[in-house]
Amino acid sequence: MIWKPNVTVAAVVEKDGQYLLVEEQTSSGLLFNQPAGHLEPGESIIHGAIRETLEETGYTFVPRSVLGIYHWHSPAEDTTFIRFAFSGAVSDHDPGRNLDLGIVRADWFGIDEIRSMTYCHRSPLVMKCIEDHLTGKGCPLDILTHLA
């Protein structure tokens, strides 16, 4: 048997001191996460982050840098995740767009509020990505290559 981690993408978006998060229904109840999800077959990593953000928030995500690549094992699911996180901005918003199944809402939260609700983050990656963003971490997008 070959071990294969789950590849996910995430968007870290800050505007006026607030971060865009989604509240989603999970098997563990209502939890908060960045707009994030699994990479789809044939999809570039950057496009996956743009797609997931639109599907979960109704916002068009404009990636500016690779925030980081994160490796995390979920003991509850006995699953390993490799997360490609991007920092960037959002442009257009479609407030009438139907969001992905399980998404209760997408909203903006201040850093103190996000820190106070770590007990209901989907994973420790939520806070780690925000903390990395606050320290200015990031690499150019061109470190990623997609060969179709």
For each residue, the residues with C-beta under 8 A, 3 or more apart:
1:
2:
3: 80
4:
5: 71 79 80 81 82
6: 38 79 80 81 82
7: 38 39 45 81 82 84
8: 36 37 38 39 81 82 83 84
9: 36 37 38 39 45 48 49 52 83 84 85 86
10: 33 34 35 36 49 52 83 84 85 86 125 129
11: 20 34 35 36 49 50 52 53 61 63 85 86 87 88
12: 19 34 67 85 86 87 88 129 130 133
13: 19 20 34 35 53 59 61 87 88 89 90
14: 17 18 19 20 87 133
15: 18 20 89 90 108
16:
17: 14 110 111
18: 14 15 108 109 110
19: 12 13 14 34 108 109 110 111 114 130
20: 11 13 14 15 34 35 57 59 90 106 107 108
21: 32 33 34 106 107 108 109 114 126
22: 32 33 34 35 56 57 99 103 104 105 106
23: 30 31 32 103 104 105 106 107
24: 30 31 32 33 56 102 103 104 122
25: 29 30 102 103 104
26: 29 30 31 102 122
27:
28: 31 76
29: 25 26 120
30: 23 24 25 26 104 120
31: 23 24 26 28 120 121 122
32: 21 22 23 24 109 114 117 120 121 122 126
33: 10 21 22 24 36 121 122 123 126
34: 10 11 12 13 19 20 21 22 85 126 129
35: 10 11 13 20 22 49 52 53 56 57 59 61 106
36: 8 9 10 11 33 52 56 83
37: 8 9 48 52 55 56 100
38: 6 7 8 9 48
39: 7 8 9 43 45 48 84
40: 43 48 51
41:
42: 148
43: 39 40 47 48 51
44: 47 48 144 146
45: 7 9 39 48 49 84 144 146
46: 49 50 63 86 141 144 146
47: 43 44 50 51
48: 9 37 38 39 40 43 44 45 51 52 84
49: 9 10 11 35 45 46 52 53 61 63 84 86
50: 11 46 47 53 54 60 61 63
51: 40 43 47 48 54 55
52: 9 10 11 35 36 37 48 49 55 56
53: 11 13 35 49 50 56 57 59 60 61 90
54: 50 51 57 58 59 60 61 97
55: 37 51 52 99 100
56: 22 24 35 36 37 52 53 99 100 103 106
57: 20 22 35 53 54 90 93 99 106
58: 54 93 94 95 96 97 99 106
59: 13 20 35 53 54 90 91 92 93 106
60: 50 53 54 90 91 92 93
61: 11 13 35 49 50 53 54 86 88 89 90
62: 88 89 90 91
63: 11 46 49 50 66 86 87 88 141
64: 86 87 88 89 138 141
65: 86 87 88 138 139 140 141
66: 63 69 84 85 86 138 139 140 141 143 144
67: 12 85 86 87 129 132 133 137 138
68: 85 129 132 137 138
69: 66 82 83 84 85
70: 81 82 83 85 125 128 129
71: 5 80 81 82 83
72: 80 81 83 123 124 125
73: 78 79 80 81
74: 77 78 79 80 81 123
75: 78
76: 28
77: 74
78: 73 74 75
79: 5 6 73 74
80: 3 5 6 71 72 73 74
81: 5 6 7 8 70 71 72 73 74 123 125
82: 5 6 7 8 69 70 71
83: 8 9 10 36 69 70 71 72 125 129
84: 7 8 9 10 39 45 48 49 66 69 144
85: 9 10 11 12 34 66 67 68 69 70 125 129 132
86: 9 10 11 12 46 49 61 63 64 65 66 67 141
87: 11 12 13 14 63 64 65 67 133 138
88: 11 12 13 61 62 63 64 65
89: 13 15 61 62 64
90: 13 15 20 53 57 59 60 61 62 93
91: 59 60 62
92: 59 60
93: 57 58 59 60 90
94: 58 97
95: 58
96: 58
97: 54 58 94
98:
99: 22 55 56 57 58 103 106
100: 37 55 56 103
101:
102: 24 25 26
103: 22 23 24 25 56 99 100 106
104: 22 23 24 25 30
105: 22 23
106: 20 21 22 23 35 56 57 58 59 99 103
107: 20 21 23
108: 15 18 19 20 21
109: 18 19 21 32 113 114
110: 17 18 19 113 114
111: 17 19 114 115 130 134
112: 115 116
113: 109 110 116 117
114: 19 21 32 109 110 111 117 118 126 127 130
115: 111 112 118 127
116: 112 113
117: 32 113 114 120 121
118: 114 115 121 126 127
119:
120: 29 30 31 32 117
121: 31 32 33 117 118 124 126 127
122: 24 26 31 32 33 125 126
123: 33 72 74 81 126
124: 72 121 127 128
125: 10 70 72 81 83 85 122 128 129
126: 21 32 33 34 114 118 121 122 123 129 130
127: 114 115 118 121 124 130 131
128: 70 124 125 131 132
129: 10 12 34 67 68 70 83 85 125 126 132 133
130: 12 19 111 114 126 127 133 134
131: 127 128 134 135
132: 67 68 85 128 129 135 137
133: 12 14 67 87 129 130 136 137 138
134: 111 130 131
135: 131 132
136: 133
137: 67 68 132 133
138: 64 65 66 67 68 87 133
139: 65 66 143
140: 65 66 143
141: 46 63 64 65 66 86 144
142:
143: 66 139 140
144: 44 45 46 66 84 141
145:
146: 44 45 46
147:
148: 42
